[in-house]
Amino acid sequence: MSDLASFFVVLLLLLVAAFLAMAETSIARVNRVKALHLAQEKKRGAEALLKIVEDPSPFLSVVLFLTLLAHIGGTAIATGIAIGHYGTGGEAVAAALMTVLIFVFAEMVPKTYTVQRTEK
């Protein structure tokens, strides 16, 4: 795979991880009373939301597992790119860069955004 294609795969995995971080935060913060109210109003998706609220652990487990795969996969691909460009020092470059990218763009920003908009 070319470096450009690998770069886009890493970006795609970061986007997947960001989406999953938002899902994780939403599951953890959803209000049971609000879910019941939406179900009583027969809102679309309310029954599924109520099911998640009543037992969030299986849903959170899947989200956390997929997040882990996205982080590891993106870091592994980025490490391959970095080793190709920097030799053996590429591992440290990839680890440092991916740590910052994952923390900022796949964890902090999506979770902050979701916390501010949980009820919407």
Salt bridges, closest charged atoms under 4 A:
ASP3 OD2 - HIS85 NE2 2.72
GLU24 OE1 - LYS111 NZ 3.50
GLU41 OE2 - HIS37 NE2 2.69
GLU54 OE2 - ARG32 NH2 3.80
GLU107 OE2 - HIS71 NE2 3.50
GLU107 OE1 - LYS111 NZ 2.84
